[in-house]
Amino acid sequence: MGFTEINHKVVAADVAPGREVLARRGAMLAYTGAVGFAPVHAGQGGLGGMAGRMMSGEQVPMMVAQGTGTVYYGHRGLHVTVVELDGSGPLTVEADRLVAHDAHLQSAVVFLGSQGGLRGAVRGAVSGQGLFTTQLHGVGAAAVLSHGGTIALDVRPGVTTTVDPQAFVAHVGQVTADISLNASWRDAVGRGSGEAVQLKLTGHGTVFVQASEQKI
């Protein structure tokens, strides 16, 4: 099913029985057809595994669109990027940046400390993600938010792709992210490059980087 990009800030999703869409509450802009909306509660099965989000504090209220028709989504005039999942690896994205996704995708909340111990937790702190992040698994599509749009950079085996943690939006595929601290005495006194903290990605997939260091 997926999403159709109407412009840089609006996407459309065709909804049908068995092809429901989950979106953050308030992201629906308009719809045509016989479409209904219902809140998704913690513990409700089969619709993205919201229980983990509620338990971890990633409490972004979600709504499911069901019925038959087309729904248009956007949020606060932010840019929207559609990410396709082919099943080869999860989409990892901060919950605040996830505006909508196919309801059949499986959602899980991941403690960053489990992805590299203390370094994983530090990565969450410096990137603004906190201690938890959201992963979507399966084959389908998701729409994510950014300031100023995104660029998609390949992550290839044997090559490290480095991004500013504040510009990081999401990555998809078999990708490992690790924080690199290049601080020196110049950074401590405000005379450094301003790029002391970097996010290094390895593996195979794609990383999405926004044209801004502003958080959602």
C-alpha positions, 0 to 999 in steps of 0.5 A: 500500500504505502504512502503517496507524497502529495508535496513536501509536507503532506502524504496520502494513504489509501485505506481499505479492509486489511490495509489500515494505517496508524498515525499520531493523533492530530496528524489527519488533515483530510480524508475522502470516502468512508473512513473511521478513526479510533484511538489505539490503546496500550496492549491492543494486539495486532496494531503496531505493539503500542504497549511497549511505547506506553511502558517506556514513556514514548507516549505519542498518542496514536489513531488507526484509520480503517474503512475505505478511502484516502487519508491525508497526513501532515504535522505542524507544517514539517517536512514528511519523508516516506521510508519503504521497508523491504523486510531486510531490517527494521526502521529505527526512528524517534517516536516524535518523528513517526507521523504514520505507518502501515498498521501491519508493521510490528512496532517495538520500543528499544532501550538504547542501553541494550544497543552498546551498553553505556555508549548506546545510552550516551548516543540517545542523550546526545541525539535527543532520543532519550533512552528509548527509540522505536523500531518498525519491522516488516514489509511496508511504509512509514512517514517520518518528520523532519525540519527542512526535508531529508537526504538519504545516505547509503550505509555500505559494508566496509564504509563508515557513514558519519552524521551529526546526531542532531541532524539524524532522523532515522535509519533502515536496514541492518545498521549499527549506530555508535557515538564518537566523541572527538572533544578537545580542550578547544571544544571545552573553551568554545573554540572547537569545530562544533562537531565534537560529537558524531554518529557513526553508522556501519552495516547495510542500509540507509540513513536519513539526515535532515537539513537542520539540527533542530529537534521535533 
